[in-house]
Amino acid sequence: MDESASSGGRVTEPPDRAPGESHPALLKPAGPNFGLSPPRGGAGPRRGMFSSLKHRAFRRYWIGLFLSNIGSWMQTVAQGWLVLSLSDSALVLGLVTFAGSLPALVLAPFAGVAADRYDRRAVLLATQSVQMVSALLLAAATFWGFATVPLVAALAVASGVANAYTTPSHQSLFLDLVGPEDLMNAISLNSMQFNLSRVVGPMIAGFTIAFVGETGCFLLNAVSFVAILIPLALLPPMRSARRPARGAWTDLLIGLRFARRDRLLPSLLAICMGLAVFGTPAVTLAPLYARRLLNVGPKGLGGMLSAVGLGAVVTALLLAWLGDFEKKGLAVTAAAWAFALSLAGLALSHRYALALAFLALLGGAMMSSSSLINTLMQKRAPAVLRGRVISLYALAWSGFVPLGNLQAGAVAERFGAAASLWVGAGGIAVTILVVRIVRAIPSGAA
């Protein structure tokens, strides 16, 4: 497989396996094309709503992710509520979330290099262990009464570093576990479990905070990491697609050059960044909207986040049923517009039930846009560059969230909670229009 070097030359390396091929220790080549992706612009046959779960390694991994993510969502709710209780400031809440998300902005590209160079299984075992320890420290801090905003922010940074290195290896692992024909299904079902955990986790967290306190949420999250560490330990070592023969900076530049020259990736990344900066803060600042816009407590907050998750789960099941369908480009644009509509609707909502409806729409739009963009980017990336391409997705989707949290927190602090939602809706609309003018996403992209 040839990679374009930063000098403009080409470095030829014999791949350990064909581009797009599944890991040989986990499954047989998928279909008549011997594990290779369908031609660009083409869609594979529909293989069933849960076809990727037929692969045993992915099934174990998927179950572990679901249980672990329930704990992670419990911690998200508890941490936001704790910071708001300690500071009573929307800006401070945004700053703490900014601190936790900042590592993704700085480290995501290098995490992609690590995913391409090293054993992804070993990387994930290390990152999940770090996040478990962070949760245990938060549990101790709240139980013994020494929790402060700086301490919560510091632990958020530690978890953020681990999460930055998690995403490229985690996303790149799917193709190894299921093969290209089940990739869209695996990504959709992964989003489904993530968002189903968004329904279950906040619901449990609301009751836990009300009756036990934040400590219970942090402790349960720490225990939940066991569910993902076990299936990771059972996987065989995952050989990297290439041997590290160059410096990390050179490898990073090669990945950036590939993305820049591709006709589709820059537009997808621009939509990602727009949704991250203007859309995702609506979830991050949910404790603020619960308290100041809808006048509800921890249980109401849990219901709000559960509505987001429910909308995403329904949409994920729809995408899983559709499989590798055509016109994903058109679907990406439609999902982005739905995201903007949901923010505007939430800004106008002063009744809890109506807010839940728009939050469900928000969850569906967020899930579909992220899954579709993820699938399109993975299918365009050669095996030796997959981790780096996915790291750009992680950078655009997660790395720019800190900037969004800062702007949304500042707007909410100065002009009110509803104003931050209107700014988000307008920002997404402008992003879509600019992308359409500069380099439109082809409707038939598949």
Rosetta blueprint (number, residue, H / E / L):
1 M L
2 D E
3 E E
4 S E
5 A L
6 S L
7 S L
8 G L
9 G L
10 R E
11 V E
12 T E
13 E L
14 P L
15 P L
16 D L
17 R L
18 A L
19 P L
20 G L
21 E L
22 S L
23 H L
24 P L
25 A L
26 L L
27 L L
28 K L
29 P L
30 A L
31 G L
32 P L
33 N L
34 F L
35 G L
36 L L
37 S L
38 P L
39 P L
40 R L
41 G L
42 G L
43 A L
44 G L
45 P L
46 R L
47 R L
48 G L
49 M L
50 F L
51 S H
52 S H
53 L H
54 K H
55 H L
56 R H
57 A H
58 F H
59 R H
60 R H
61 Y H
62 W H
63 I H
64 G H
65 L H
66 F H
67 L H
68 S H
69 N H
70 I H
71 G H
72 S H
73 W H
74 M H
75 Q H
76 T H
77 V H
78 A H
79 Q H
80 G H
81 W H
82 L H
83 V H
84 L H
85 S H
86 L H
87 S H
88 D L
89 S L
90 A H
91 L H
92 V H
93 L H
94 G H
95 L H
96 V H
97 T H
98 F H
99 A H
100 G H
101 S H
102 L H
103 P H
104 A H
105 L H
106 V H
107 L H
108 A H
109 P H
110 F H
111 A H
112 G H
113 V H
114 A H
115 A H
116 D H
117 R H
118 Y L
119 D L
120 R H
121 R H
122 A H
123 V H
124 L H
125 L H
126 A H
127 T H
128 Q H
129 S H
130 V H
131 Q H
132 M H
133 V H
134 S H
135 A H
136 L H
137 L H
138 L H
139 A H
140 A H
141 A H
142 T H
143 F H
144 W L
145 G L
146 F L
147 A L
148 T L
149 V H
150 P H
151 L H
152 V H
153 A H
154 A H
155 L H
156 A H
157 V H
158 A H
159 S H
160 G H
161 V H
162 A H
163 N H
164 A H
165 Y H
166 T H
167 T H
168 P H
169 S H
170 H H
171 Q H
172 S H
173 L H
174 F H
175 L H
176 D H
177 L H
178 V H
179 G L
180 P H
181 E H
182 D H
183 L H
184 M H
185 N H
186 A H
187 I H
188 S H
189 L H
190 N H
191 S H
192 M H
193 Q H
194 F H
195 N H
196 L H
197 S H
198 R H
199 V H
200 V H
201 G H
202 P H
203 M H
204 I H
205 A H
206 G H
207 F H
208 T H
209 I H
210 A H
211 F H
212 V L
213 G L
214 E H
215 T H
216 G H
217 C H
218 F H
219 L H
220 L H
221 N H
222 A H
223 V H
224 S H
225 F L
226 V H
227 A H
228 I H
229 L H
230 I H
231 P H
232 L H
233 A H
234 L H
235 L L
236 P L
237 P L
238 M L
239 R L
240 S L
241 A L
242 R L
243 R L
244 P L
245 A L
246 R L
247 G L
248 A H
249 W H
250 T H
251 D H
252 L H
253 L H
254 I H
255 G H
256 L H
257 R H
258 F H
259 A H
260 R H
261 R H
262 D L
263 R L
264 L L
265 L H
266 P H
267 S H
268 L H
269 L H
270 A H
271 I H
272 C H
273 M H
274 G H
275 L H
276 A H
277 V H
278 F H
279 G L
280 T L
281 P H
282 A H
283 V H
284 T H
285 L L
286 A H
287 P H
288 L H
289 Y H
290 A H
291 R H
292 R H
293 L H
294 L L
295 N L
296 V L
297 G L
298 P H
299 K H
300 G H
301 L H
302 G H
303 G H
304 M H
305 L H
306 S H
307 A H
308 V H
309 G H
310 L H
311 G H
312 A H
313 V H
314 V H
315 T H
316 A H
317 L H
318 L H
319 L H
320 A H
321 W H
322 L H
323 G L
324 D L
325 F L
326 E L
327 K L
328 K H
329 G H
330 L H
331 A H
332 V H
333 T H
334 A H
335 A H
336 A H
337 W H
338 A H
339 F H
340 A H
341 L H
342 S H
343 L H
344 A H
345 G H
346 L H
347 A H
348 L H
349 S L
350 H L
351 R L
352 Y H
353 A H
354 L H
355 A H
356 L H
357 A H
358 F H
359 L H
360 A H
361 L H
362 L H
363 G H
364 G H
365 A H
366 M H
367 M H
368 S H
369 S H
370 S H
371 S H
372 L H
373 I H
374 N H
375 T H
376 L H
377 M H
378 Q H
379 K H
380 R H
381 A L
382 P L
383 A H
384 V H
385 L H
386 R H
387 G H
388 R H
389 V H
390 I H
391 S H
392 L H
393 Y H
394 A H
395 L H
396 A H
397 W H
398 S H
399 G H
400 F L
401 V H
402 P H
403 L H
404 G H
405 N H
406 L H
407 Q H
408 A H
409 G H
410 A H
411 V H
412 A H
413 E H
414 R H
415 F H
416 G L
417 A H
418 A H
419 A H
420 S H
421 L H
422 W H
423 V H
424 G H
425 A H
426 G H
427 G H
428 I H
429 A H
430 V H
431 T H
432 I H
433 L H
434 V H
435 V H
436 R H
437 I H
438 V H
439 R H
440 A L
441 I L
442 P L
443 S L
444 G L
445 A L
446 A L
